[in-house]
Amino acid sequence: MQKRLRTSTLLNEEKRTTIWFLWLFYSVYLIYDIFYKYILPETPWLSDPGPVNNSLDYIMYIVILALLPISFYLIKNKNPWLIKYIYFISFTLINILNEIWFYLGNEVPYSNGNIVEIVIVLFSPIFVSKRFFYLVSLGTIVKFVIVGIVIKDSLVVLPLLIVVVLAMIAYILLFRFISYVMAVRDSYDKQLEGIVKGIITTLELKDSYTRGHSERVAEYSMTLAKATGSFKDSQLKSFYYTCLLHDIGKIQIPDSILTKPGKLTSEEYEVIKTHPIVGAKAVQEVEGISENIDVIRNHHERWDGKGYPDALKGEETALLPRVTAIADAFDAMTSSRSYRKALDLDEAYKQIVEGSGSQFDPHLVDIFQKIYPEWVDYHKQYHSQD
């Protein structure tokens, strides 16, 4: 299946913030440079301006201009988060060399401390990134310490103290931003979970035998996915919500087929096999779900390529749908249906193991065998509440 590409909200926000950062950086840098190095020395009230130009200034101009096409490239290739690091590191390193080159052996008192550095420190919280904030704050402080030690001028302490004060202000702003973001995210997660569970409840009203199936499959899948060690918590959260909806396509299947007590005919089975495609289409525009839409579409694929709807083979099916396939099969076997009773847990375990390399990913089956006791505990705990 060709996975539908979609730019996430976070990527869009990072891109937007990076563009603001670039506008701010170039505007402040150019205005400050023109005023400080070309207009201020010509004013009559500046009695002894001293040499304000440095040969390394031209290297700085070349570097910041060269960074523009790099920035466009990174934005185009959906890596805008790198840009702010590249700009800060490049600007700071050249600034260190620039100031040491200019002031070392020069009797002119230290009076630098570019306003761009102050702007970057003060506005670093707009990215809502602790890592970038710490890099900017500590990097700028270290820059002044290095310059001060090399040129041996105590006046470096003044801009250093200013940076420390501004870093403290930025720190407060950053953590206020983070607290707001966390509050909004938690509220969104609760709303999304409520909507998802509401949809699942509606689906399960159609078939009493599948009641609780989606929730159990999601819990089994989460345990197995965590055990692979391949996913971050944020990825697992999105996976959990998608897993709850893995059978959402069944909502369009007639009750006469979905709850039929006997064996399905070939035509009826073909109708059942449409539910992954229908389910995937139903959630393709839902933020927080669509990122793992292949879980819905491909949880009935098999390792040997004999599954549906796309007959994917082996790793052609993504990892999370392969995880869901094991959890879905296990819960289906250990739950009563209109046409059969639930299998014993150990019998279901045996069938999963026997399906290794044919129906299921053999590596995931190996992990399943290790975490099987956790599934047993969850199964018993869940059904003890019945």
N, C-alpha and C positions, 0 to 999 in steps of 0.2 A: 504494500500500500504506500502510496505517496503521501507522506505526512504533511499536513497543512501547516505552512510556516506562518507564524504570527508574532509580531513584535509585542513584547509584554509591556505592561504599564511601567514597571520599574526601569526598563531599558529606555523607554521614551522620556521618563523623568530625568534619568542620568544624562541623556543626550541634550535635553533642554537646559539642564543646569550647567553642563559643560560649555554650551554655546554662550550662556550668560557669563561664565567665567572667562572665556576667551575675549568677549567684548570688553569686559571690565579690565582684564589684564592689559590688552593693547591700548585701550583708551587712557588708562592711568599711566602706563609706562611712557607712551609717546608724549602726552601732555606734560608730565613731570620732566622728562628729558629735555623737551624743547624749552620749557620755562627755566629749569635749573641751569642748563648748560649753554643756552644760546640767548635767552632774554635777560635773565638776572645779571649776568656779567656786564651787560651794556647799560644797566641802570645807574644813575648818578649817585644814589645813596649807598651803593656797595663800594666802599672805599678801597678795599684790598681783596678782590675776589680770589686771587691766586689762580693757579692753573686748574680749570674745572674739567678739561677734556683729557681723555686717556686713550692711548692707541688701542687698548683692548675693548673700548666702547664699540668700535666698529665690528669686532668679532661678535659682540652681544647682538648687534643689529642683524648680522648675517644669520646667527643661530635662531633668533626668535622669528625671523622671516622664513627660515627653512622649516621651522616647526609647523607652519600653517598647512602645507600640503600633507604632512604626516598626520595632522589632526583631522583633515578632511578624509584621509584614507581610513583612519581608525573609526571615525563616525560612520562612514559608509559600510565598514565591515563589522559594525555592531560591537565595537570595543571602546566606547567613549570614556569608560572609567580609567583607562590608561593615560589619557591626555593630561589630566591634572598632575599626575606624578612626573611625567616627562617634563612638563613646563617648570614645575617647582625645582626638581633636581638640576635641570640644565641651568636655570636662572641663578640658583644659589651657588653652584660650582663656579660658574663664570664670574659671579659677583665676588667670591672669595679671591680668585686670582686677580681680578680687576683692582680690588681695594689694596691687596698686598703689593701689587706692582706699582700702584700710584703712591701709596703712603710710605712704603719701606724706604728709608733713607731720605725722605722728604720732610722738611721742617714744617710743612703746613699741618696745623692741628687737625685731628680726625673730626670730620663734620659730615660724614656720610650716614648711611642708614636709609636706603632707598624707600620712598613711600610705597612702592609696589610691594615690598616685603610686609609692611604694615597692613596693606589691603588684603594680601593673601592670608595672613594670620587671622585677621578679623573676620574675613568672609569664608574661611575654611569650613565652618559649620554648615554652610548651605548644601554640602554634599552628604550630610548626615552620615559621615564615615569616621569612626574613631581612629582607624589606621591612618587616614590622610591627615586628620587633625594632629595626631601625635608626631607624624613625620614633619609637618609644617612647623609646628611650635618648637619641637626639639631641634629640628634641622636649622631653623633660623637662629636659635640661641647658640647652638654649636658654631655656626658661622661667625657670629660676633666674638665668641671666645677664641676661635682660631686666629681671626684677624687681630684681635687685641694682643694675643701672645706674640704673634710674629712681628707686628710693627711696634710693640711695646708702648702703647699709648693708652693711658687710663681713661681718656674721654670716650672710649668704646663702651664703657659701663653705662653711659646715658642711654643710647639707643637699645642696649641690652635690657635695661630695666623697663623701658617702654614696651619692648616686645613681651617681656614676662607679664606685665600688667594686661596687655591686650590679649595674651594667650589665656589668662585667667577669665577674662570677659568672654572670650570665644568658647572656653570650656563650659561656662554656665549656659551659653546659648545652645551649644551642641547638645547638651544633655536635656535641655528643655525640648529641643526639636525631637530628640530620640524618644522622650517620654510621650510626646504627642503622637508620634508615628506608631509607637507600640500600642497606645490606647486605641487609635483608629484601626490598626491591624487586628487587635483582639476583638473589637466590635464587629469588624468585617467577617472574621473567622466564625464568630458565633452566629451571625446572620446567615452566612453561607451554610454552616452545618445545619441550622434550623430548616433552611429551605430544602437542602438535600434530604434530610430525614423526613420532611413533610412529603416530598415526592415519593420516597421509598415507601412510606406508609400507604400512600394512594395506590402504588403498584401492588403492595402486598394484600390490599383489600380484594384484589382480583383473584388471589390464590392463597388461601389460608395455609397451604402446605409449605409455601416459601417464606412464611413470616419469620423474620429474624435472619434469613439467609444472607442478605446483603451486609448486615452488620457483622455477622460472624466471619464472612469471607474477608471483609475489610480488616478485622482484627488478626486473623490468621496471616493475611498477606503482609500486614505491617511487621509482624514478628519475623517472618521469613525475609522480608526486604531489609530490615535492620541487621539481620544475621549475615547478610552478604557483605556488609561494610562498604557498600558502593554509593550510598546516598546521604545527603545532608538532611538535617531535620526539616528544613523548609520544603525540600523535595518530597519528603515522606508525608508531610501534612497535606500537600496538594494531591498526592497519590491516594491518601486515605479517603478524601472526599470523592475522588473519581471512582475508587473501588466500591464505595457505597452505591454508586450509580452504574455498576458494570452491567446490570441486567435491565436498565431503564427502557431499552428497546422492546421489552416484552409487553409494554403497556398497550402496544397496538395489535397484539396477538389476540384473536378471538378467544373468549372464555372456553368455548367448546373444545378448543385445541389445548389451551394452557392447562385446563383441569381435567382433561380426558382421563378416565380411570384405566383404560386399556392401552394397548400398544398403538403408537401413532402410525398412520399410513405414510407412504413415501411423500405424498403431496403435503400432508400435515407437517412432516418433519422439515420439508423445504421451507414452510412458513416459519417454523421455529428458528431456522438458520438465518432468517433475515434480521433477527433482533440486534445483533452487534452493529450492523450497518445503520439501522434505524436509530439506535441509541447514540452512535457517534455523531450522526447528523443533528440529533436533538440538542447536543451540548457543545457543538463546535464554536459557538460564539460566547460561551460562558467563561468569564475570567476566573482563573483558579481551578478550572476543570479541564479546559481545552488543552492545557499543556501536556496532559497525560491521556489524550483522547484515544491513543492506541490501546490503552488498557481496556476500554470499552469495546473497541472494534476487534481486538485480536486475542481476547482471553480464551477463545475456543480454538486457537491454532494449536497444532501439535508439532513436536520436535521432528517427527518424520515427514512432515509436510502434508499429512492427510486431514488436517483440520479445516475450519472454515472461518471467515468467508473468503480469505485470500490464498489459502493453501500455502502459507509461508513455511519454510523449512529451517530448522536449527535456529541460528542467531539472526535470521531474517526477521524474526519476531523480536521486538525489544525485550529487555530484561524484565521490566515491571509486568507486562502482560504474561510473561512466562511464569513469574511468581504467582500472579492471580490465577493462572490456569490450575496450579497445584492446589491452592486454597479453595477454589471453586469446586474442583472435583472431590476434594476431601469432605467438604461440608455437604455436598450433594449426596455422597455415599452414606454419611452419618446422620442424615435427616430423612424422616419419613416422607414419602410421596404418595400421591393418590393411587399409584399402581404398585407400590412395594413398601416394605418396612425398612427402617434404617439399618445399615450394617453395623456390626460391632466395630469399635474404634480400631482394634488391632487388625481386623480384616481390611478396613479401609487403608490402614498404614501399609499392609502387605500389598495391596493393589497399586498404591502409589509407587512403592519400591519396584514392583514388577513392571511398571510403566516407564521406568528410567530408560532413556535412549530411544523410546518409541513415541509415547505420548508426551513425556515430560523431559525437560532439560536435565541431563544426568548430574551436572554439577549442583543444581538446585535441589535435586533429590537427596544428594549427599548431605547438604545443609539441613534439609527437612528432617532427615534421620536424627541429626544432632539436637534439633529444637523440638522434636516431636513431644517430649514430656510437657513442654509449655503449652502446646496445642491441647493436650489431654486435660491439663489443669483448667484451661480456659473453657473447654467444652463442658466439663463437669460443673464449673462455677456458673456458666450461663444457664444450663438446664436445671440447676438447683433452684433457680428463681421462678421456674414454671409453676 
